[in-house]
């Protein structure tokens, strides 16, 4: 079997959250919407694949983080797509997951990758958890080695849904809905990776994303949850 080269991965969550951040999360939403995963609060979601008619389901998934500021690209946007103008959480989560699982070191620098990803984030610093997103981009040395191998990846999304626990919490605490308009969506799919000299492979992917979709506004990304909710 062909040995795989290092790949940009979103399948693990390696950074801890401070006590202040966990307190901010709890203060922002009812406690039953949060699943404690060791070092982090995980947002779970509502529904089964589509948003229920006339129902909003917010749930804060993070608080401000500045572990790595997103630099502005110096020469072009690279291959990261611009965020779509979508106001439906599941649809936006599908697009965001596809973006997060895709990259191309042949025409995109690490700085461009980060800047492109940052454009998808909510501008509300109270909720944005940039560390949970930027933390999944390889460090500069690894990105350089990936670029030497001309490594690139594309992604396909198979399914997206609101996790059941979020739906239950929403039913039990409907008054919490309008506090932040943050939805949790679990997305599954496949990431296909290729590099020079015919190298390649594919991996199944699953991630729970927190999306902010305020009424009459386009959605934006809040955070990558530290584990996938059912």
Buried (B, 14 or more C-beta within 10 A) or exposed (E): EEEEBBBBBBBEBEBEBEEEBBEBBBEBBBEBBBBEEEEBBBBBBBBEEEBEEEBBBBBBBBBBBEEBEBBEBEEEBBBBBEBBEBEBBBBBBBBBBBBBBBBBBBEBBBBBBBBBBBBBBBEBEEBBBBBBBBBBBBEEEBBEBBBEBBBBBBBBBEEBBBBBBBBBBBEEBEEBBEEBBBBBBBBBBBBBBBBEEEBBBBBEBBBBBBBBBBEEEBBBBBBBBBBBBE
